[in-house]
Amino acid sequence: MSAAQKVVIVTGASQGIGAAIVNAYRDLDYRVVATSRTIRASSDADVITVAGDIGDPDTAQRVVATALEQFGRLDTLVNNAGVFVAKPFTEYSPADYARVMATNVEGFFHITQRALEAMTRKSSGHIVNITASIVDRPRAATPAAMAALTKGGLNAVTRSLAIEYASRGIRVNAVAPGVVDTPLHAASNHAALAKLHPLGRLGDVQDIAQAVTYLESATFVTGEILHVDGGSNVGS
């Protein structure tokens, strides 16, 4: 194990988009700290898993400390953990609100603070936030105000942090997916969901992982919200 190997933290890493991002970074020869509530231990010596609720500051502290203690550095953070609850606005319960805010906002806040502290010490780093295309082009058929509130906030803070940290050698970007083929969507709904994208298909987890690794390699790009949504942010 070389100390020169770069290190990435991926949240929400146990399945779907998060698991694909972990694999994509391993293909780049990064070492990975992968976290989610129910993640299992990895058989790969270059992947360490940390189970916990990312909305808990103690989990954020443990994840960043694990990267620094076990691998000696932190180069990239991918804030992938997220919750999507689609309801008419007045039907959101206090429990819905607390759940979505805890993962989408508090989960971002606590770990990003700690990651930026580590990155600032070495004057380099990269943060990628996984947001949602629907916040830029809402659909009447899919009421998603909590996504707009939280993931839209991540789009805004991506730009803000990109400016705040540019002089310290740290880039901050976001990927905004459309509807992606994950266990969240029943196969019986795939045909209808595919019609939401001008390209006529659902996204694949690899589409999102490839966008993240593109941003990793694009060293002159910061403050970017990269839509990976089959053109749905443009129109229908």
N, C-alpha and C positions, 0 to 999 in steps of 0.2 A: 504494500500500500504506500503510494507516494504522497508526500506532503504537498506536492505540486498539483495534485488532482483537485479540481474545483468541487465545491460542495453546494447543493441546493436543498432547500426545505420545500416540501410540497404538502399543503394542507388538503383535507378531504381526499386522502390518497388511497383509500381502501378499494375503490371500484370506479368504474366509469371513466370520466375524463381524468380524474386524479391519478388513477392507476396507469392510464396511457401516458400521462405526463412523466410519471416516474420512469417508465420504460424508455421514453424518448431521451430523458437525461442520462440514463444508463448507457444508451447507445452513443451518447456524446462523451462517455467515460467520466461523467460526474459521479461523485458519491452523493448519496441521498439520505436525508432524514425525512421519513414519511409519517404523517400523523392523521388520525381520525379517531372517532369515538371507539370503533370496534376493530381497529386494524390488528392483523396477526403478525407475529414475528416473521422476519424474512430469512430465507436460506442463503441469500446473497450477502457476503461479508461487507459489501460496500453499500448496503441499504440497511439503515437502522430504523426501526419503527417505534413510535411513541403513541400509546393510546391515551386519549383524553378529549375533553370537550374544548374546542378551540376558543369558545367564548369565555373560558375561565382563564384569568391572568396567570394562574399557576401552571396551566398547560403550556401557555406561550413561553413562559420562563424555562420550563423543562425542555421544550423542543429546541430553543435557541442554545441553551446550555449544552444539550447533547451534541449539537453540531460542533460547537467550539471545543468541548472536552474530548469527544471521540475522534473528530476529524481535524481539529485545529484551525478551522477557518469557516467562513460563510460568504459565499459569492452571490447567491441568488435566492430569492424567496418567491414562491408562486402561491398566491392567496386564491386557492381553488374552492375551499369549503364554502358551501352556500345552501340556502333553503329557498325554495320557490313555492309560494302558496297563492293560487289564483282564486280570488273571491271578489264579489262586489264589495266596494269599500266599506259600507256600513255593516257588512257581515263579519268582518275581521273581529275576532275576540281578543281580549287582553292577552290570553295565552298565545294566540297566533302572533300578535305584535311582539311579545317578549321573545318567542322562539326565533322569529326571523331576525330581529335586531341583534340578538345574542350571537348568532352565527355570522350573519352578513356584515355587521358593523363592529360589534365588540371583538369578534374573532379577528377581523382585519386589524383593528386598532392596537390590540395588545401585542400581537406578534410582530407587526410592522414596526412599532416603536423599538422593540428590542433588536430586531434585525438591523434597523438603521443605525442604532448605537454601535453595533459590531462593524457594520460596513463603513461608517464614518471614521473609525479608528484606522482603517487601512486605505481610505480614500478611493474606494471602488466598490461596485456592487450593482445589482439589478433586481428590481421588484416587478412582478407581473401580477396584475389583478384580473381574475376571471369575472366578468360582469354579465351583461345580457343585452342582446340586440333590441329586445322589445322596449327597453326604456327610451330608446330614441325614436321608435315608431310604434306607438301603442295601437292595439287592435281592440275594437269594441267587443269582439267575440271572446277575448281573453282579458278580463279585468285583472290587472296586476299592479295595483297601486303600491303594494309593499315592495315589489321588485323595483318600481320606479324610485321609491324613497331610499332604498338601501343600495341597490346596484347602480342607480343613477348617481347616488352620492359617491360611490367608488370611482365612477368615471370622472367626477369633478375633482376628487382628491388626488387622482392619478396625475392630472394636469398640475395641480397645486404643488404636489411633492416633486414633480419633475423639475419645476422651476426652483423650488427651495433647495434641492440637493444637487443640481447640475454642477455647481462650482466645486462640489466635493467628490466629483467623479462617480456619482450614483445615478443610474437611469431608472425611470419609473414608467411603465407602460401597462396597457390593458388589452385583453382579448374579449370581445363581445360576441358570444355564440348566438346562433339561432336555435331552433329546436334540434337537439342532438339525440341520436339513437342510443339511449341508455335504459336500464331497467325501470326508470321512472315512467316510461311511456309504454303502454300495452301495445303489442303487435297489431291488435285490431284497430288502433288509432293511427297507425303509421301512414296510411294512404291519405287521410285527411290532413295530417300534420305536414306531409310533404308538399301539399298544395300551398302552404303558407310561404314557400320559398320560390322565387322566380326560376331557380335552377331545377325545381321539381323533385327534390329529394330531401330526406333528412340529412342533417350533418352526421358525421361519424366522429367518434372520439379521437381518431387519428388526425382529423382535420384540425381539431383544436390543439392537439399536441404539436403538430407541425407549425401552427401559427406561433405558439409559445417559443419553440426552438428557433424559428425565424427571428423573432424579436431578440432572442439571446445572442444571435450572431450579428444583428444589425446595430453595430456600436455607435452609429450616428443618429439613432432614433430614440427619442425620449418624449414623454407626454402624449404618446399616440394611443388612440382607441381603435384597435384593429377589429373590424367587423368580419366575422367568419359565419355568415348567415345565409348563404345562397342568394344574396342580393336583396334580402327582405328589408334591409334598412333604406334601400333606395326607392322601392315601390313594389307594386304587385300587378 
